[in-house]
Amino acid sequence: MMTTFVTPVFGLTEGASFGLGFRELDPVPSPSAGAPFTYKLDGSYDYRVLSVSATFTADATVANRLPYLSFVNEDNQDIWTIYTALTVVAGAVAQVTFISGYPVNEVQATTHAQAPIPDMLLTGGCSLVLGASGIDAGDQFSNVQVYREKYPHGPNGYPTGLHPVTLPGVA
């Protein structure tokens, strides 16, 4: 006779168990110029955002801008926002990267900034908003990439994060 035990597992990811999740890099088509970029999360999954990276090109007509990333709920209310420590001057091009687990908000060079993302699970229907303070009609985000973990939920998902394991020889 075999006894079946149910033990917690970490799925295909390394963090705390939310069921069997998987990671994917999603390169995003370049958004429209002159406006923040909104990336809506599909309602079939829960998400942990690992990184958001983009190139920001500032138009020459407006002075300084501060790129930011916001997590926004289904009701379009901010859950969390962080600005980079890099002030992008008029006419400049900068690489901005938001990284989960990154310890500090810092400028790597005059053209590259990194900022931390909190380790939080977002439900489907939430959005990521990538923008800049004082954004102008000629400003542009490009080469946007979102690296994320996805966890299925609902009747076909893994709501408990448990996986049955059968141990041979255990009665």
N, C-alpha and C positions, 0 to 999 in steps of 0.2 A: 504494500500500500504506500502511496506517495502523499505527502502533505504539501499543500501549496501555501506559501507565505506571501504576504504583500509587503514590499519594502519600498521606501522612497528611492527615487532615482533622479539623476540630473538630466536625463534626456540626452540630446545631442549637443547640449550647451553646457557651460561650466558653472553657471550661477545657481542660485537657489531654484528648487524645482517648481516649475509651473506646468509640468507635463513635458511632453516631448516637443521641444522647440527646435527651430533651425535658424541659421544666420544667412543673410543674403545682402549683397551690395546692389543697390538700385540706382543706376545712373539715370538722372532725370533730364528730360528735354529742357533746354534753356528757357527760363521764364521771360515774361514780357519786361521790357525796360521800364524804369521809372516807378516800380511798385514792389512791395514786398512779395516774396514767393511763398505760396501756401501749398503744403504737401499733406493731403488728407490720408489718414490711415484707414485701410479697409476694415469694415465691421466684422469680418470673419475671424479676426485674430486679436490677441492682445500683443502689445509690442514693448520691447525695451530698445530704445535708440542708443546705438553704440557710438556713432559719429555722423556728423553732417559736415561736408566740406564743399567749398565753392570759391570761385574767383569773383571778386567784386571790382568792377571798373567804375570809378567815380567820374562823372562829367566834370568839365572844367568850370562850370558856371556857378556852383555852390561851394562854399568853404568846406568845413570839416564834417565828416560823418562817422558814426560809430556803428559798425555792423552788430546785429543781435540775432539771437535765436529764441523763439518763444514756443512753449507747449500750450496749446489752446484746447479747451474742452468742446464738446458737441454744441454747447450754447454760446460759443465764440468768446468765452471768458478766459483770460490768461490764467494758467496754472503755475507757470514758471517762466521767467525771462532772464537771460544773461546777455550783457553787452561785452564785446571784446575790449581788451585794453588798448587796442590799436586805433588811433584816430587816422582815418583815411583822408588825405588832403585832396583838394580839387585836382582832377586830371590824373590821379594815381591809380595803379592796379595793385590789389592786395589779395593774397590767399588767406581765407579764414577757415579755421577748422575748430569744430566743437567736438570734444571727445569725452566719452564716459570714463570716469575714474581718473581723469587728468587732475593733478592736485591743485593747480593754480591757474589764474587767468593771466597770461603773459604774452608779451610781444617777442617773437623770435628774431625778427629783423624789421626794418621799416616797411616791409611788404608782406609780412606773415605773422598772423596772430593765432593763438590757441586758447580755448576757453573750456572749462569743464561742463559736462552734462550730468545732472543727478541720475543716480541709479533708481529709476522709477518705472513701474509698469503702466503703460498707457492703454486704455481700451480702444477698440476700433471706433472710428467716428471722431477721434481727436485729430488735431492737425499740428504740423510743425510750421512755424512761420519764420522765414529767414528774411530779415530786412535790415534797414539802416536808418538811424536818426537823420532827419533832414533830407530824406531821399528826394532826388530830383528826376525830372522826366528823362534825362539822358543817362542816369545810373543803370547799371546792368549787373545782375548775377548770372554767371555761366559756369559750366562744368560742375553742376550741382550733383553730389553723390550722397546718398543716405545708406548707411550701413546699420542694419537692424536685426534684432532677434524677433521671430514671430512664434506665437503660441496659439495653436488652434483652441477654440472653446466651443461650447454648445454641445449638442447631443453626440457629435462625432469627435469632439475634442477630448482633452484630458483634464477635467476640472479638478481632480484631486491630486494630480502629480504622482500617483502611485502606479506601480507596474507589478503584475503578478510574477513571482519567481517560484519555480518548482525545484526543490533541492532533492537530488537523487539520494536514496537510502534513508530518508527521514520519514519515520512512520508517524 
